[in-house]
Amino acid sequence: MTQVETTVHYYNNGYEDEYMLQEDEWDRDLLLDPAWEKQQRKTFTAWCNSHLRKAGTQIENIEEDFRNGLKLMLLLEVISGERLPKPDRGKMRFHKIANVNKALDYITSKGVKLVSIGAEEIVDGNVKMTLGMIWTIILRFAIQDISVEETSAKEGLLLWCQRKTAPYRNVNVQNFHVSWKDGLAFCALIHRHRPDLIDYSKLNKDDAVGNLNLALEIAEKHLDIPKMLDAEDIVSGTRPDEKAIMTYVSCYYHAFAGAQKAETAANRICKILGVNQENEKLMEEYERLASELLEWIRRTTPWLENRTAENTMAAMQRKLEDFRDYRRKHKPPKVQEKCQLEINFNTLQTKLRISNRPAFMPSEGKMVSDIASAWQGLEQAEKGYEEWLLTEIRRLERLDHLAEKFRQKATTHEDWAQGKEQILTRKDYESASLTQVRALLRKHEAFESDLAAHQDRVEQIAAIAQELNELDYHAAAGINERCQKICDQWDQLGTLTQKRREALERTEKLLETIDQLFLEFAKRAAPFNNWMEGAMEDLQDMFIVHTVDEIQVKKLVPQRDGLLQEELARQHANERLRRQFAAQANLIGPWIQTRMEEIGHSSVEMSGTLEDQMTQLKQFEHIIINYKPNIDKLEGDHQLIQESLIFDNKHTNYTMEHIRVGWELLLTTIARTINEIETQILTRDAKGISQQQMNEFRSSFNHFDRKKKGGMEADDFRACLISMGYALGEAEFARIMTLVDPNGVGVVSFQSFIDFMTRETADTDTAEQVIASFRILAADKPYILVEELRRELPPEQAEYCIMRMPPYTGPGKVPGALDYTSFSTALYGESDL
């Protein structure tokens, strides 16, 4: 056997619903399940008769009674309300084929494309093709036009059943076959619309036949729906025929069409409440995010404003590390939160405008401008804090250097001065000869020269101590005490030196007088004396020139050279860090600037649709996010530079602060630009603006945005309106400016411009429409009851109304009555609850 596919195409407003009827459906070669064929015969026959009886006729055998095409044409006229071409009255085969073709042509004219269903097969009484044709008629005229919450046809009918039976126990409608086997779904549909006909609480899930027969009998007797199904056939089969069930259920849908008015009203209310609930969630989310962000700013700003300096470099380095953590870990998420907060606020205001709701006014102190002001204060404190940190670190570095220099010089001086007072106070000259005294004098003169040479070091020590005091060194007291001891000792050495010189000179004069007495002897022993004196002088010169000190100096020279080599290596390492940072910064800075320019160009160009622009911006965003590791690496290089106490870099004009500010601005700009496109899409879709109109708006806006900053100034906006044919007086223009620039900043954004240009075109709901919808649910009463809300609306929306509706206090009030009029006007800001 070969399989033939029957495809029924529906064309409706440019959309095509395609029903693929294969294998278990309509196939000329494969056999139909006998049980299903039986169900379809009975159901389709009853359905046709429910319409034919309006014309005073009926059919008995579905494949026989449609063979001549006459009753088929009549059926189509009854269900469509239109006249078909006059039928051929002859009894010949070609007359019958002509009539069936007229019927099939009419079906085709209604957007149904019939495949593999021909007039000859209907005339020949092919039961499968006849059932298939009737099914296409049922689909087109009984099911296709069913629409529930933007779903239609089969899906719409299924959703309608689910909505109506949702509150009922033991009912779970998921399809049009086994979900109906126990009969409870049919009973639930009847009870939902006519609770007076069935006591649902007394039904037994296990009594499927009883439930089915009850529903079939009540529907026939009270709803004028003929028995199209057989309870025993449905229960005995594994799976009831889907088309038979759909056909019968569609009769319920149409029988309860009178309730559709309430259904439509409920749908409108649900849609409006859904918008309101979504907007309220956005408002609550904004308030929460704003509170958290402001609290973080409130906690962080005093920390950044605290200028209490630490005494040690290590403590200040810890402060710098804390600040680095703040910049790299704590602040970036808050930058994102701030940006998201602004985006949420703009999106919310756009949605409120589109849905004709009043603008959102955040709690006091939580406006976007309040957050921007607090953020500006945070950044000012942050900038000042970093400058202060670096200044303090430089100061402490200078202090540590000076303190170490002081200690070195002081130690050197103290080592030199050690024992000098004892030497100066000795009276060794009292027992010395003239030569020894003169030697002592020469030695003393050498000491005086050495003392004079040390004068500069003492002055340096005093100067360093003074500078440490001026720079508020934390250990200045110890420095001052040591410096004072050195100065006091220096003064004492000066006094003792002068006294010793005077004593030596007196002794020399005394010994010279005595020496005259020995002159004669001296002249005679001159050679020996000369030799002796020379030897004595040589021996004493070795002591006088401080040979030990000279040896110590020779030892210090290599040590100093080692320190210089270490410093040279450190400076080379610092230079490498400078070059490493500069190489990255000189790439990242221009990269950020280029991305900013690309985003700026994309926001003013009109190439492509808004969706195309969104795609391009999303690609930009992806590129930017993927670039983040480069920023992190630069932060790591900057950390090494700060730890090495490098404060200048001749290889680049970019500082880490420049890069940070640029990066945060780039992230904020791409997010805001994407949000602008999203709000434009929202506005376009809500107000029915074509892409051509959007391009025209953008072209006009760009032309008069003379400064190319994304906003028209007042004079430019006036010129734009005049160019578009507006006759503007001062009062009228002032009124328009209050609409497009409610905050009075003097700039009209593109979004405000679009809102103004399309302000009359929006198809929005109004408070009057909501009131009318509630009035339908309330059966024209000026109030509505809790049970009515819970019966007609989904649980979430019903409870939303119950929680917010004020009690009704007007005429005819009853206990529990709720005022839906006040509630509806409050939704649109026309009253307060």
C-alpha positions in Angstrom: 0.0 0.0 0.0 1.1 3.5 -0.6 0.5 6.3 1.8 -1.3 9.4 0.6 -1.1 12.5 2.7 -4.0 14.8 3.2 -3.1 18.4 4.0 -5.6 21.0 5.0 -4.2 24.6 4.7 -5.8 27.5 6.4 -4.9 31.1 5.4 -6.0 33.7 7.8 -4.6 37.2 7.9 -1.4 36.0 6.3 -0.9 33.2 8.7 -1.1 29.5 7.7 -2.3 26.8 10.0 -1.5 23.4 8.6 -3.2 20.3 9.7 -1.3 17.2 8.7 -3.8 14.4 8.6 -1.8 11.2 8.3 -2.1 7.5 9.1 -4.6 7.5 11.9 -6.6 10.3 10.2 -7.7 10.5 6.6 -6.0 8.0 4.3 -7.7 6.5 1.3 -5.7 3.3 1.5 -5.1 2.7 5.2 -8.2 1.4 7.1 -9.8 3.6 9.7 -10.0 2.1 13.2 -13.6 0.6 13.3 -14.2 2.1 16.7 -13.1 5.5 15.7 -15.1 5.3 12.4 -18.2 4.5 14.4 -17.6 7.4 16.8 -17.0 9.8 13.9 -20.0 8.6 11.9 -22.3 9.2 14.9 -20.7 12.5 16.0 -20.4 14.0 12.5 -23.9 13.0 11.6 -25.3 14.5 14.8 -23.3 17.7 14.2 -24.5 18.1 10.6 -28.1 17.4 11.7 -27.8 20.1 14.5 -27.4 22.6 11.7 -29.6 21.0 8.9 -32.6 20.9 11.2 -32.6 24.6 11.1 -33.5 24.2 7.4 -36.1 21.5 8.2 -34.1 18.5 7.1 -31.5 16.0 8.3 -29.3 13.1 7.1 -29.5 9.4 8.1 -26.4 8.0 6.4 -23.5 10.4 6.2 -21.8 8.9 3.1 -25.0 8.4 1.2 -27.0 11.6 1.9 -24.2 13.9 0.7 -23.6 12.1 -2.6 -25.8 14.4 -4.7 -24.2 17.5 -3.1 -27.6 19.1 -2.3 -27.6 18.7 1.4 -23.9 19.4 1.5 -24.5 22.8 -0.1 -27.4 23.4 2.2 -25.3 22.5 5.2 -22.7 25.1 4.1 -25.3 27.8 3.6 -26.8 27.2 7.1 -23.5 27.2 9.0 -22.0 30.2 7.0 -25.2 32.3 6.5 -24.2 32.8 2.9 -25.8 31.8 -0.4 -24.0 29.3 -2.6 -24.4 29.1 -6.4 -27.7 27.5 -7.5 -27.3 23.7 -7.5 -27.9 21.5 -10.5 -31.2 19.6 -10.1 -30.4 16.7 -12.4 -29.9 13.2 -11.1 -27.1 12.3 -13.4 -23.6 11.6 -12.0 -22.1 14.8 -13.6 -24.9 16.8 -11.9 -23.9 15.4 -8.5 -20.2 16.0 -9.2 -21.0 19.6 -10.2 -22.9 20.2 -6.9 -20.2 18.6 -4.7 -17.6 20.7 -6.6 -19.6 23.9 -5.8 -19.5 22.9 -2.2 -15.8 22.1 -2.3 -15.1 25.4 -4.2 -16.9 27.3 -1.5 -14.8 25.6 1.2 -11.7 26.5 -0.7 -12.8 30.1 -1.0 -12.8 30.3 2.8 -9.1 29.7 3.0 -9.1 25.9 3.2 -6.8 24.1 0.8 -8.2 20.6 0.2 -5.7 17.9 -0.8 -6.8 14.4 -1.9 -10.5 15.1 -1.4 -12.3 15.1 -4.7 -15.9 15.4 -5.7 -15.9 11.9 -7.4 -15.1 10.2 -4.1 -17.9 12.0 -2.3 -20.3 11.1 -5.1 -19.1 7.5 -4.9 -19.8 7.4 -1.2 -16.3 6.9 0.0 -16.8 7.0 3.7 -13.3 7.9 4.6 -13.2 10.9 2.2 -16.7 12.0 3.3 -15.7 11.9 7.0 -12.5 13.8 6.1 -14.5 16.5 4.2 -17.0 16.9 7.1 -14.0 17.2 9.5 -12.5 20.0 7.4 -15.9 21.8 7.5 -16.0 21.4 11.3 -12.5 22.7 11.6 -13.2 25.8 9.5 -16.6 26.8 10.7 -16.7 25.5 14.3 -13.2 25.4 15.6 -10.9 27.7 13.6 -12.4 30.9 14.9 -12.1 30.0 18.5 -9.6 32.3 20.1 -8.5 32.3 23.8 -5.6 34.4 25.0 -3.9 34.8 21.6 -4.3 31.0 20.8 -6.7 29.8 18.3 -8.4 26.7 16.7 -7.5 23.5 18.5 -5.0 25.1 20.9 -7.6 27.8 21.7 -10.3 25.3 22.4 -8.0 23.2 24.6 -7.0 26.3 26.6 -10.7 27.3 27.0 -11.4 23.8 28.4 -8.4 24.0 30.7 -9.4 27.5 32.0 -13.0 26.5 32.6 -12.2 23.2 34.3 -9.2 24.3 36.3 -11.0 24.6 39.7 -12.6 21.1 39.5 -11.2 18.1 41.3 -10.3 15.0 39.3 -10.3 17.0 36.0 -7.1 17.5 34.1 -7.7 18.3 30.5 -4.5 17.8 28.5 -5.9 16.5 25.2 -9.1 15.6 23.3 -9.1 11.9 23.9 -8.3 10.2 27.2 -8.8 13.3 29.3 -12.6 13.0 28.6 -13.1 9.2 29.2 -14.5 9.5 32.7 -17.0 12.2 31.7 -16.0 14.5 34.5 -14.6 17.1 32.1 -18.0 17.4 30.3 -19.8 17.7 33.6 -17.3 20.4 34.8 -17.9 22.5 31.7 -21.7 22.3 32.2 -21.4 23.1 35.9 -19.0 26.0 35.3 -21.6 27.7 33.1 -24.8 26.3 34.5 -24.2 25.1 38.1 -28.0 24.7 38.5 -28.0 21.7 36.1 -25.4 19.4 37.8 -24.4 18.8 41.4 -20.7 18.2 40.7 -19.9 17.3 44.3 -22.0 14.1 44.0 -20.2 12.8 40.9 -18.0 9.6 41.2 -14.9 9.5 39.0 -15.2 5.7 38.8 -18.7 5.9 37.2 -17.5 7.0 33.8 -20.6 5.8 31.9 -22.9 7.4 34.4 -21.0 10.7 34.2 -20.9 10.7 30.3 -24.6 9.9 30.0 -25.5 12.6 32.5 -23.5 15.2 30.5 -24.9 14.0 27.2 -28.5 14.0 28.4 -28.3 17.4 30.2 -26.6 19.0 27.1 -29.3 17.7 24.8 -32.1 18.7 27.1 -31.0 22.0 28.4 -28.3 23.2 26.0 -29.7 22.0 22.7 -26.6 20.0 22.0 -27.5 16.7 20.3 -26.0 13.4 21.5 -23.1 13.1 19.3 -21.2 10.5 21.4 -22.0 7.1 22.8 -20.9 6.7 26.4 -20.2 2.9 26.1 -18.1 3.4 23.0 -16.0 6.1 24.7 -15.4 4.0 27.9 -14.8 0.7 26.1 -12.2 2.0 23.7 -8.5 2.5 24.6 -8.6 6.0 23.3 -11.7 8.0 22.2 -11.6 9.5 18.7 -10.0 13.0 19.0 -12.1 14.5 16.2 -15.3 13.3 17.6 -14.5 14.7 21.0 -13.3 18.0 19.5 -16.5 18.3 17.5 -18.7 17.7 20.5 -16.7 20.0 22.8 -16.8 22.8 20.2 -20.6 22.6 20.5 -20.2 23.3 24.2 -18.0 26.3 23.4 -20.6 27.7 21.0 -23.5 26.9 23.3 -21.9 28.9 26.0 -21.1 31.8 23.6 -23.3 34.0 25.7 -20.8 33.6 28.5 -18.0 34.7 26.1 -18.8 38.3 26.9 -17.9 37.6 30.5 -14.9 35.6 29.3 -13.7 38.5 27.2 -14.2 40.9 30.0 -12.3 38.6 32.3 -9.5 38.3 29.8 -9.3 42.1 29.4 -9.1 42.5 33.2 -6.5 39.8 33.5 -4.4 41.4 30.8 -4.6 44.8 32.5 -4.0 43.4 36.0 -1.1 41.4 34.6 0.4 44.7 33.3 -0.2 46.3 36.6 1.3 43.4 38.6 4.4 43.4 36.4 4.7 47.2 36.8 4.3 46.9 40.6 7.0 44.2 40.6 9.3 46.6 38.7 8.5 49.4 41.1 9.2 47.2 44.2 12.4 46.0 42.5 13.4 49.6 41.9 12.7 50.6 45.5 14.6 47.6 46.8 17.6 48.1 44.6 17.6 51.9 45.2 17.5 51.4 49.0 20.3 48.8 48.9 22.5 51.0 46.7 21.9 54.2 48.7 22.6 52.3 51.9 25.9 51.0 50.5 26.8 54.5 49.4 25.8 55.8 52.9 28.1 53.2 54.5 31.0 53.6 52.1 31.3 57.4 51.7 32.3 58.0 55.4 35.0 55.4 55.0 36.3 57.2 51.9 36.1 60.5 53.7 38.1 59.3 56.7 41.6 60.9 56.5 43.1 59.4 59.7 46.6 58.6 58.7 48.5 55.6 60.0 52.0 55.8 61.6 53.6 53.1 59.6 54.1 52.3 55.9 52.7 48.8 56.5 49.5 50.2 57.9 49.1 52.6 55.0 49.8 49.8 52.6 46.9 47.8 54.2 44.7 50.9 53.6 45.8 51.0 50.0 45.0 47.2 49.7 41.6 47.8 51.2 41.0 50.6 48.7 42.2 48.3 45.9 39.7 45.6 46.9 37.0 48.3 47.0 37.8 49.3 43.4 38.2 45.9 42.0 35.7 43.8 44.0 33.1 45.9 45.7 32.5 48.9 43.5 32.2 47.2 40.0 29.0 45.3 41.0 27.5 48.5 42.4 28.3 50.3 39.1 26.3 47.5 37.4 23.5 47.9 39.9 23.4 51.6 39.4 23.2 51.2 35.6 20.6 48.5 35.9 18.6 50.7 38.2 18.5 53.5 35.6 17.6 51.0 32.9 14.8 49.5 35.1 13.5 53.0 35.8 13.5 54.0 32.1 11.9 50.7 31.0 9.2 51.0 33.7 8.4 54.6 32.7 8.1 53.6 29.1 5.8 50.7 29.9 3.6 53.0 32.1 3.4 55.6 29.3 2.5 52.9 26.7 -0.2 51.4 29.0 -1.7 54.8 29.8 -0.6 54.6 33.5 0.6 57.5 35.6 4.4 57.9 35.8 6.2 56.2 38.6 7.3 58.4 41.5 9.8 56.7 43.7 9.9 57.2 47.5 11.4 60.4 48.7 15.2 60.4 48.3 15.2 57.5 45.9 14.8 59.3 42.6 17.3 58.6 39.9 18.7 62.1 40.4 19.1 61.4 44.1 21.0 58.3 43.4 23.2 60.1 40.8 23.9 62.9 43.3 24.8 60.4 46.0 27.0 58.5 43.6 28.7 61.7 42.5 29.5 62.4 46.2 30.9 58.9 46.5 33.2 59.3 43.5 34.4 62.7 44.7 35.3 61.1 48.1 36.9 58.2 46.3 39.0 60.4 44.2 40.2 62.5 47.2 40.8 59.3 49.2 43.1 57.8 46.6 45.0 61.1 46.3 45.3 61.3 50.0 46.5 57.7 50.3 49.2 58.2 47.7 50.3 61.5 49.4 50.5 59.8 52.8 52.4 56.8 51.4 54.9 59.3 49.8 55.1 61.1 53.1 55.7 57.9 55.0 58.3 56.8 52.5 60.1 60.1 52.9 59.8 59.8 56.7 61.1 56.2 56.8 64.0 57.3 54.5 64.8 60.3 56.7 64.5 58.3 59.9 66.9 55.7 58.6 69.2 58.4 57.5 69.0 60.0 60.9 69.8 56.7 62.6 72.8 56.0 60.4 74.3 59.4 60.8 73.5 59.5 64.5 75.1 56.0 65.0 78.2 57.0 63.0 78.5 60.2 65.1 78.0 58.4 68.4 80.6 55.8 67.4 83.0 58.5 66.6 82.3 60.5 69.8 82.5 57.5 72.0 85.5 58.0 74.5 86.3 61.5 73.2 85.3 63.2 76.5 87.6 60.9 78.5 90.5 61.7 76.2 89.9 65.4 76.4 89.7 65.4 80.2 92.9 63.4 80.7 95.8 65.3 82.2 98.6 63.3 80.6 100.4 66.5 79.8 101.2 67.2 83.5 103.9 64.4 83.5 104.9 64.8 79.9 108.1 66.3 78.5 108.2 69.3 76.2 108.4 67.1 73.2 105.5 65.0 74.4 103.5 68.1 75.1 104.2 69.4 71.6 103.3 66.0 70.3 100.1 66.2 72.3 99.5 69.6 70.9 99.9 68.4 67.3 97.6 65.5 68.1 95.1 67.9 69.6 95.3 70.1 66.5 94.5 67.0 64.4 91.6 66.2 66.7 90.3 69.8 66.3 90.5 69.4 62.6 88.5 66.2 62.9 86.0 67.9 65.2 85.5 70.7 62.7 85.0 68.1 60.0 82.2 66.5 62.1 80.5 69.9 62.5 78.7 69.3 59.2 77.4 65.9 60.2 76.0 67.3 63.4 74.2 70.0 61.5 72.8 67.4 59.1 71.5 65.4 62.0 69.8 68.4 63.5 68.3 69.3 60.1 67.0 65.8 59.6 65.4 65.8 63.0 63.8 69.2 62.3 62.3 67.9 59.0 61.0 64.8 60.7 59.2 67.0 63.2 57.8 69.2 60.4 56.5 66.0 58.6 54.9 64.8 61.9 56.9 61.7 62.3 55.3 59.4 64.8 58.5 58.6 66.6 59.7 62.2 66.7 60.1 62.2 70.5 62.8 59.6 70.3 64.5 61.4 67.5 64.4 64.7 69.4 65.8 63.1 72.5 68.7 61.5 70.6 69.3 64.6 68.6 69.4 66.7 71.8 71.9 64.3 73.4 74.1 64.5 70.3 74.0 68.3 70.4 74.6 68.5 74.1 77.6 66.2 73.7 78.8 68.2 70.8 78.8 71.4 72.8 80.5 69.6 75.6 83.2 68.3 73.3 83.8 71.9 72.0 84.2 73.2 75.6 86.6 70.4 76.6 88.6 70.8 73.4 89.1 74.5 74.1 90.1 73.8 77.7 92.6 71.1 76.7 94.2 73.4 74.1 94.7 76.1 76.8 96.2 73.6 79.2 98.5 72.2 76.6 99.7 75.6 75.6 100.4 76.6 79.3 102.3 73.4 79.8 104.3 73.9 76.6 105.4 77.4 77.7 106.4 76.1 81.1 108.4 73.2 79.6 110.1 75.5 77.1 111.5 77.6 80.0 112.7 74.4 81.6 114.1 73.2 78.3 116.3 76.2 78.0 118.2 74.9 80.9 118.9 71.8 79.1 119.7 73.5 75.8 123.4 73.2 76.2 123.0 69.6 76.9 120.6 69.3 74.0 123.1 70.9 71.6 125.7 68.4 72.5 123.4 65.5 72.2 121.7 66.9 69.1 122.2 63.9 66.7 120.9 61.6 69.3 118.0 63.8 70.2 117.1 64.4 66.5 117.0 60.7 65.9 115.0 60.1 69.1 112.5 62.9 68.3 112.1 61.7 64.7 111.3 58.2 65.9 108.9 59.6 68.5 107.2 61.8 65.9 106.8 58.9 63.5 105.4 56.7 66.1 103.0 59.4 67.3 102.0 60.3 63.7 100.7 56.7 63.2 98.3 57.4 66.1 97.5 60.9 65.1 96.3 60.1 61.5 93.8 57.5 62.8 94.9 54.5 60.9 92.2 52.3 62.4 89.5 54.7 61.1 91.0 54.7 57.7 90.9 50.9 57.7 87.1 51.1 58.7 86.4 53.5 55.8 88.0 51.0 53.4 85.7 48.4 54.7 82.6 50.6 54.2 83.3 51.5 50.6 82.4 48.0 49.3 79.3 47.9 51.4 78.2 51.3 50.0 78.9 50.0 46.5 76.7 46.9 47.2 73.8 49.2 48.3 74.2 51.3 45.2 74.0 48.1 43.1 70.9 47.0 44.9 69.3 50.4 44.3 70.3 50.3 40.6 68.6 46.8 40.3 65.5 48.1 42.0 65.3 51.1 39.6 65.7 48.8 36.6 62.9 46.6 37.9 60.7 49.7 38.4 61.4 50.8 34.9 60.3 47.4 33.6 57.1 47.8 35.6 56.5 51.2 34.1 57.0 50.0 30.6 54.9 46.9 31.2 52.0 49.0 32.5 52.4 51.6 29.8 52.4 49.0 27.0 49.0 47.7 28.2 47.5 51.1 29.1 48.4 52.5 25.7 46.4 49.7 24.0 43.5 49.6 26.4 42.9 53.4 26.5 42.4 53.8 22.7 40.4 50.5 22.6 37.9 51.9 25.1 37.7 55.2 23.2 37.1 53.3 19.9 34.3 51.2 21.4 32.7 54.4 22.8 32.8 56.0 19.3 31.3 52.8 17.7 28.5 52.8 20.2 27.9 56.5 19.6 27.8 56.0 15.9 25.4 53.0 16.1 23.0 55.1 18.3 22.6 57.8 15.6 22.8 55.8 12.4 19.6 54.4 10.9 21.0 51.3 9.2 18.6 48.4 9.6 15.7 47.7 11.9 15.7 48.2 15.6 16.2 44.5 15.9 19.3 44.8 13.7 20.6 47.6 15.9 19.9 45.5 19.0 21.8 42.6 17.5 24.8 44.8 16.7 24.7 46.3 20.2 24.6 42.9 21.8 27.6 41.9 19.7 29.4 45.1 21.0 28.4 44.1 24.6 29.8 40.6 24.1 33.1 42.0 22.8 33.3 44.4 25.8 32.5 41.7 28.4 35.2 39.4 26.9 37.7 42.3 27.1 37.5 42.4 30.9 40.5 40.1 31.6 42.7 42.8 30.0 41.5 45.4 32.5 42.1 42.9 35.4 45.6 42.3 34.1 46.3 46.0 34.0 44.9 46.3 37.6 47.5 43.6 38.6 50.3 45.6 36.9 49.1 48.7 38.7 49.1 46.9 42.0 52.8 45.9 41.5 53.6 49.6 40.6 51.9 50.8 43.8 53.6 48.2 45.9 56.9 49.3 44.4 56.1 53.0 45.4 56.3 54.2 41.8 54.4 57.5 41.4 55.2 58.6 37.9 55.4 57.0 34.4 56.8 58.9 31.5 55.9 56.1 29.0 52.1 56.8 29.0 49.6 59.5 29.6 47.1 57.0 30.9 46.7 56.4 34.7 44.8 53.5 36.2 42.1 56.0 37.3 41.7 57.1 33.6 41.3 53.5 32.6 38.8 52.7 35.4 36.6 55.7 34.7 36.7 54.9 30.9 35.8 51.3 31.5 32.9 52.0 33.9 31.6 54.6 31.4 31.9 52.1 28.6 29.9 49.5 30.5 27.3 52.0 31.5 27.0 53.4 27.9 26.5 50.1 26.2 23.8 49.1 28.8 22.0 52.4 28.4 22.1 52.3 24.7 20.7 48.7 24.6 18.0 49.9 27.0 17.2 52.8 24.7 16.7 50.4 21.8 14.5 48.1 24.0 12.3 51.0 25.0 12.0 52.1 21.3 10.9 48.6 20.4 8.4 48.7 23.2 7.1 52.0 22.0 7.1 51.0 18.4 5.2 47.7 19.0 2.7 49.4 21.4 1.9 52.3 19.1 2.1 50.5 15.8 5.0 52.6 14.4 6.5 51.2 11.2 10.2 50.9 10.6 10.0 53.6 8.0 8.4 56.0 10.4 11.0 55.1 13.0 13.7 55.9 10.5 12.0 59.2 9.7 11.9 60.1 13.3 15.5 59.2 13.8 16.5 61.2 10.7 14.7 64.4 11.9 16.1 63.9 15.4 19.7 63.5 14.2 19.4 66.5 11.9 18.4 68.8 14.7 20.6 67.3 17.4 23.3 69.8 16.3 25.7 69.1 19.1 25.4 65.3 18.5 25.0 64.6 22.2 21.9 62.4 21.9 19.5 65.2 22.8 17.9 68.3 21.1 18.1 71.5 23.0 14.9 73.6 23.3 15.7 75.9 20.3 16.7 72.9 18.1 13.5 71.1 19.1 11.4 74.2 18.2 13.1 74.3 14.8 12.4 70.6 14.3 8.7 71.0 15.1 8.4 74.1 12.8 10.1 72.1 10.0 7.4 69.4 10.4 4.6 71.9 10.0 3.8 72.8 13.6 2.5 76.4 14.2 4.0 77.2 17.6 3.2 80.1 19.9 5.2 80.6 23.1 2.4 79.2 25.3 1.9 76.1 23.1 5.7 75.4 22.9 6.0 75.8 26.6 3.2 73.3 27.1 4.9 70.8 24.7 8.2 71.2 26.6 6.5 70.2 29.8 5.6 67.0 28.1 8.9 66.1 26.5 11.1 67.6 29.3 9.2 67.2 32.5 12.4 67.6 34.7 13.2 70.9 33.0 16.8 70.0 32.0 16.4 71.8 28.7 17.2 68.7 26.5 14.7 66.5 24.6 15.8 62.8 24.4 15.0 60.6 21.4 12.6 58.6 23.5 10.7 61.7 24.6 10.6 62.8 20.9 9.1 59.5 19.8 6.5 59.7 22.6 5.5 63.1 21.6 5.3 62.3 17.9 3.1 59.2 18.5 1.1 60.4 21.5 -2.2 60.2 19.6 -1.6 56.8 18.0 -1.5 54.4 20.9 -4.3 51.9 21.3 -4.3 51.9 25.1 -6.8 50.6 27.7 -8.7 53.2 29.8 -10.3 53.2 33.2 -13.7 53.3 31.5 -13.0 50.0 29.7 -11.8 48.3 32.8 -14.9 49.5 34.7 -17.1 48.2 31.8 -15.4 44.8 32.0 -15.9 44.5 35.8 -19.5 45.5 35.3 -20.0 42.5 33.0 -18.5 40.2 35.6 -20.7 41.8 38.2 -23.9 41.3 36.1 -24.4 45.1 35.9 -24.2 45.7 39.6 -22.2 48.7 40.7 -20.2 46.4 43.0 -18.7 43.0 42.7 -18.5 40.2 45.3 -15.5 38.2 46.4 -17.0 34.9 45.1 -17.6 36.5 41.7 -14.0 37.6 41.4 -12.8 34.1 42.4 -15.2 32.5 40.0 -14.4 34.6 37.0 -10.7 35.4 37.4 -7.6 33.2 37.9 -6.6 32.8 41.5 -3.7 35.2 41.4 -5.6 38.0 39.7 -8.7 37.4 41.9 -6.7 37.7 45.1 -4.9 40.8 43.7 -8.3 42.5 43.3 -9.6 41.3 46.6 -6.6 42.7 48.5 -6.8 46.1 46.8 -10.5 46.9 46.1 -12.0 49.2 48.7 -15.5 48.3 50.2 -18.4 49.5 48.2 -20.4 52.2 50.0 -22.9 53.3 47.4 -26.6 52.6 47.0 -27.7 49.0 47.3 -24.6 47.9 49.1 -24.5 44.4 50.5 -22.0 42.7 53.0 -18.7 42.0 51.3 -19.4 44.3 48.3 -16.2 45.7 46.6 -15.9 49.0 44.7 -14.5 48.1 41.3 -15.0 51.7 40.0 -12.6 53.2 42.5 -10.2 50.4 42.0 -10.2 50.8 38.2 -9.7 54.6 38.2 -6.8 54.2 40.7 -5.1 51.9 38.2 -4.8 54.8 35.8 -3.9 57.4 38.4 -7.3 59.1 38.2 -8.1 58.5 41.9 -6.4 57.3 45.1 -7.4 54.1 46.9 
